[in-house]
Each structure stands twice: as C-alpha cells, then as structure tokens.
Amino acid sequence: QVQLVESGGDLVQPGGSLRLSCTGSGFPVVTYAMYWYRRAPGKEREFVASISFTGRSTDYADSVKDRFTISRVPSMYTMYLQMDNLQPEDTAVYYCHVQNYWGQGTQVTVSP
C-alpha cells in the first residue's frame, strides 16, 4: 500500500523558518520525482517545488524561489522543504505528491 506522510507544519511569525518532511512507502520502484504543492484558503492547489529521483534536478515556483529549498535522500522517497523568510501569503496546507499519490497535508500558518 502506497503511503505519503507529511510533517513539520506549524504556526510561525513572518520572517521565520520551517522544515517540512515527507516520507513515502510502498512504491514499487524508486525512479519517481517528488513534488510539493500547497493550497491556501480559498485558492486552488498550486505547485511549489519538485525534485528528481536522484535529487540533482530541482524546480521552484517563482513565488518561493530563493526562499524555499527542496531536497531528498537520493533514490528514496524521503523529501524535505526548507522554508525561510516565510510570509503570510505562504499560509497553506502543504502536500507531498508522487505519481498519482498525495499525502494528507501539513498546515503552515504564518502570522504575527
């Protein structure tokens, strides 16, 4: 059974940092890229960042570039999102995504 579990969400002040984690299990092969998405209140789910299965290739949404850093344990389904200089507009539920599978999400709230 495939499972993705996120953790690390919290309430943080503007300018603060958080590190999200995602751990996957049950995948038949270890060749898939991994993705972070987020859904802010009242908005559609949006792409945040992605990383190849080797960890050598990454991509970011313009809104988080230079503030967020995605990483993973190479060739494993363990992924991280280091989020620095968080702003209120980063408030959202953050989801881990691999192939057709989604985690349950972890809440990030940025507020004074």
N, C-alpha and C positions, 0 to 999 in steps of 0.2 A: 504494500500500500504506500503510494507516494504521499509525502507529507512535507510541508514547508512551515517553519515556525519562526516568527519574528520576535524580537525582544529589544529592549533598550529605550523605548519611548518614555517620555516624562514631560513634566512642566519645567520650562527653563525661561530665564529672562532674556530679553533682546541682547544680542552680542554674545550669548553663551554658546556652549557646545554640547553635543550629544553624540554617542556612537551607537548605531543600530546594528543588530546582528540578525542573520538569517541562517538557519540550518535546515538542510533538506535531507530526506532519506527515502529509500525505496525506489530510486530511479534505476532503470536497467543499465544505462550507460552513463559515463561521465564525460560527455562531449558538448553539453549544452551551455550556452551563455546564460547569465543570470541578470536579472533586472530589478531595479527599484522603481516603483510607481507610488504616487500619492493622490489622495482625494481630499481636497479642502471642503469645508462646509459649504453646501450649495453649489459645488462645482463638479465638473467631470473629472474622472481619474486621469492623471497626466503622467507622462514619462519623466523620470528624474535622472536615472543613470543606468548604464549597462556595463558589463564586463565579460570578456570572452572566457572560455573554459580554461585557457592557460593563464588567464589573468594579465596577459600582455597588452590587450586592447581594451580601451575604455571609451565611453562616450557620456556626455552630460547635457542636460537641458541648459539653455542659456541662463535661465534664472538662478541656477545653482553653481554654475561654473566658477571656479576659483574659491568657492566656499565649502563645497562638499567633495569628499574623496571616497571613491568606491574601491574596494579591494576584496580579494577572496583567497582562500587556501587553494593553490593550484591543483586542478584536476579533482577537486572535491566540491561538494555542494554546501560550502560554508562561506558566507559573504558578509561584508561589513559596509556600513556607510558612516564615515566620519563627517559630521556636520558642524561646521564652525561659523561664527558670526551669524547665528540664527536670528531671523527677523519674524515679526508677527505673521507675515504672509507665508511663512513656512509651516504654519499650523495646519496639520492634516493628519489623516491616518496613512501610514506608510506601509506599502505592501511589497512583499517579495514575490517574484514571478519567474518561473522556469517552464518553458514549453507551454502546455495548456493548464498549468497548475498555479494556484495562488495561495499565499498564506492568509491567515486570518486578520493580519494587520496589527500595527502598534501605533498608539496615539502619541503624537508630538504636539505639544502646545507651547507656543512662545508668547509670553505675556509678562508685563511689568509686575 
